[in-house]
Amino acid sequence: MTTKEKVLARLKVATEVLSGEVLAQELQVSRTAIWKAIKELEKKGYQIQHSANGYRYQTSDILDAKEIQEQIQQPLEVTVLESSVSTMKDAQLAVLEGKKSPLLIVADMQEAPHGRFNRPFFAANQQGIYMSLLLEPKEQLQELPQYTILMAVAVAEAIDELLGVDSQIKWVNDIYLDQKKVAGILSEAMTDIETNSLKYIIIGMGINFSIPQEKYPEALREKATSLFPDGQVTITRNQLIVAIWNRFFKLLTNQMGFLDSYRKKSFVLGKKITFKRKDRTYLGTAIAITDIGELIVDLGDEQITLSSGEISLSSIQ
């Protein structure tokens, strides 16, 4: 541990103000070293209160690999990056480098974020959560899309629990608040060529955490929002990350009830939707979600089952 890390750890658990002299004695370093460590922490964004008799840690929204790793109730490695082109690509590279799974990669900023159909999405430095999990499945779900569905439930329920809201899910992978998108999820499979079996799953997501509404590109302001668009943040990104993955691993182990939760949180069921197939646009009513996450649409004269693709509602495009 560096002096900076030791100072941070000590301040985090302290209930009282700690003087530079006390910190220096406890850590067996000079008071100058303590002062430099405080300055380095503040430069990284940590909030530390200065008073006449010392220092006190204040809740800071800084991604912390150790904090995340210690609080997730599942053995996994956590890597935090200041910036990433794509955490999905980082996870793919981790496989080629022989890194062990499960591995969680979290970034403060994603330079080239993309979602389904390789669509880009808006990212903002230190105001979003951009992360991917590399997982070697031991609890096999029947189909890859079910990992996306399970993940959507975990994200939505974690948001509801920590913020006291009622988020909804747009089939198949988007989380909405007040009819605006706050998160998107993407799952990819890596298969064993010889056995054609599922070898790795990479689950990635982008969550708009505290991006001010006016900061979104004009074309997105009516479609997207953040969990805290007004800047009145009540939780840290670390807390939400921990809550999401604890819920995910619990759902994955039990595999009970997540489809029921997904259906209850769906705002497309019973609604008129449009979708395209082979350059033809269809209009129908979403009437059910199957046990493998497919969407059943009633066209009036027939029913079509969608296993993938993009749908639109008249009120939410």
Protein Blocks (a to p, Z undefined) as FASTA:
>chain_A
ZZklmmmmmmmmpcbdcdfklmmmmnopafklmmmmmmmmmmnopacdddfkbccddddd
dddfklmmmmpgcdcdddddfbdfblklmmmmmmmnopacddddddfbdfbgcdehhiac
dddehiaccdddddddfbdcfbfklmmmmmmmmmmmmmmmmnopacddddfkbcceehia
fbdcdddddddfklopafbdcddddddfklcfklpcfklmmmgccfblnopafbdfklmm
mmmmmmmmmmmmnogoklmmmmmmpckgopacdddeehiacddddfbdcfkopacddehj
accddfbdcdddfklZZ
